[in-house]
């Protein structure tokens, strides 16, 4: 019974850890997107926004199209 519980706890801990990693990655991506939107609203060129945020140019162009 203890071995099963130990594996269960290990699996649960790994699941929580993986969930946190995914959440952090998603938060970083959302932050980049919001920064890009703000920069585009201020009139910065698409290529500069892409360089600053690390987003690809196509993503920046799609964001710009969505602002109109």
C-alpha positions as CSV (number, residue, x, y, z in Angstrom):
1,X,0.0,0.0,0.0
2,X,2.8,2.4,0.8
3,X,4.6,1.8,-2.5
4,X,1.4,2.6,-4.4
5,X,0.9,5.7,-2.4
6,X,4.5,6.8,-3.0
7,X,4.1,6.4,-6.7
8,X,0.8,8.2,-6.6
9,X,2.4,11.1,-4.7
10,X,5.3,11.2,-7.1
11,X,3.0,11.3,-10.1
12,X,0.9,14.0,-8.5
13,X,4.0,16.1,-7.7
14,X,5.3,15.7,-11.3
15,X,1.9,16.7,-12.7
16,X,1.8,19.8,-10.5
17,X,5.3,20.7,-11.6
18,X,4.5,20.3,-15.3
19,X,1.3,22.3,-14.9
20,X,3.3,25.2,-13.3
21,X,5.8,25.1,-16.2
22,X,3.0,25.2,-18.7
23,X,1.4,28.1,-16.9
24,X,4.6,30.1,-16.7
25,X,5.2,29.6,-20.4
26,X,1.7,30.7,-21.3
27,X,2.1,33.8,-19.0
28,X,5.3,34.7,-20.7
29,X,3.7,34.4,-24.2
30,X,0.7,36.5,-23.1
31,X,3.1,39.1,-21.8
32,X,4.9,39.3,-25.1
33,X,1.6,39.6,-27.0
34,X,0.4,42.4,-24.7
35,X,3.7,44.2,-25.0
36,X,3.5,43.9,-28.8
37,X,0.0,45.2,-28.9
38,X,1.0,48.2,-26.8
39,X,4.0,48.9,-29.0
40,X,2.0,48.7,-32.1
41,X,-0.6,51.1,-30.7
42,X,2.2,53.6,-30.1
43,X,3.2,53.3,-33.7
44,X,6.4,51.3,-33.5
45,X,7.3,49.5,-36.8
46,X,6.4,45.8,-37.0
47,X,10.0,44.7,-37.4
48,X,11.0,46.6,-34.3
49,X,8.1,45.1,-32.3
50,X,9.1,41.6,-33.5
51,X,12.8,42.2,-32.5
52,X,11.9,43.6,-29.1
53,X,9.4,40.9,-28.1
54,X,11.0,37.9,-29.8
55,X,7.7,37.2,-31.7
56,X,7.9,36.3,-35.3
57,X,6.9,39.0,-37.8
58,X,3.8,37.1,-39.0
59,X,2.5,37.1,-35.4
60,X,3.1,40.8,-35.1
61,X,1.3,41.5,-38.3
62,X,-1.7,39.5,-37.2
63,X,-1.8,41.4,-33.9
64,X,-1.6,44.7,-35.8
65,X,-4.5,43.6,-38.1
66,X,-6.5,42.8,-35.0
67,X,-6.1,46.3,-33.5
68,X,-8.0,48.0,-36.3
